């Protein structure tokens, strides 16, 4: 898998979120080198606190595949998932998670919690972190800097 290529696709989704006034987080779901779904943050526009990029992505992918189990999937997301999203990825049986920037305040995969590959759960996700970390971190920093 070309992690950089798919992370750039996730970054493009994050930019769509930013245009909509959302925190710029984007995600893509890939199976057999094919993008099955794309999504970005939309809790503000959707008036839905669960409308994180990962949740939107899992919903779209499950609809597209007509299956709530995504066991052969690789998810690319620009920011480390929170615990809600990490839990949803585990429930969906995602095979691999690739993320860019760490979320030092709310990270549910590495920074604060290690939910996605915890040995106390019945499913463990393979984790790849730091793909295009400079680009994904800069995108978030610029967004928040422009709002201060």
Secondary structure as GFF3:
##gff-version 3
##sequence-region A 1 148
A	DSSP	alpha_helix	3	19	.	.	.	ID=ss1
A	DSSP	beta_strand	26	31	.	.	.	ID=ss2
A	DSSP	beta_strand	34	40	.	.	.	ID=ss3
A	DSSP	alpha_helix	43	46	.	.	.	ID=ss4
A	DSSP	alpha_helix	53	65	.	.	.	ID=ss5
A	DSSP	beta_strand	74	79	.	.	.	ID=ss6
A	DSSP	alpha_helix	83	91	.	.	.	ID=ss7
A	DSSP	beta_strand	96	101	.	.	.	ID=ss8
A	DSSP	beta_strand	126	129	.	.	.	ID=ss9
A	DSSP	alpha_helix	133	146	.	.	.	ID=ss10
###
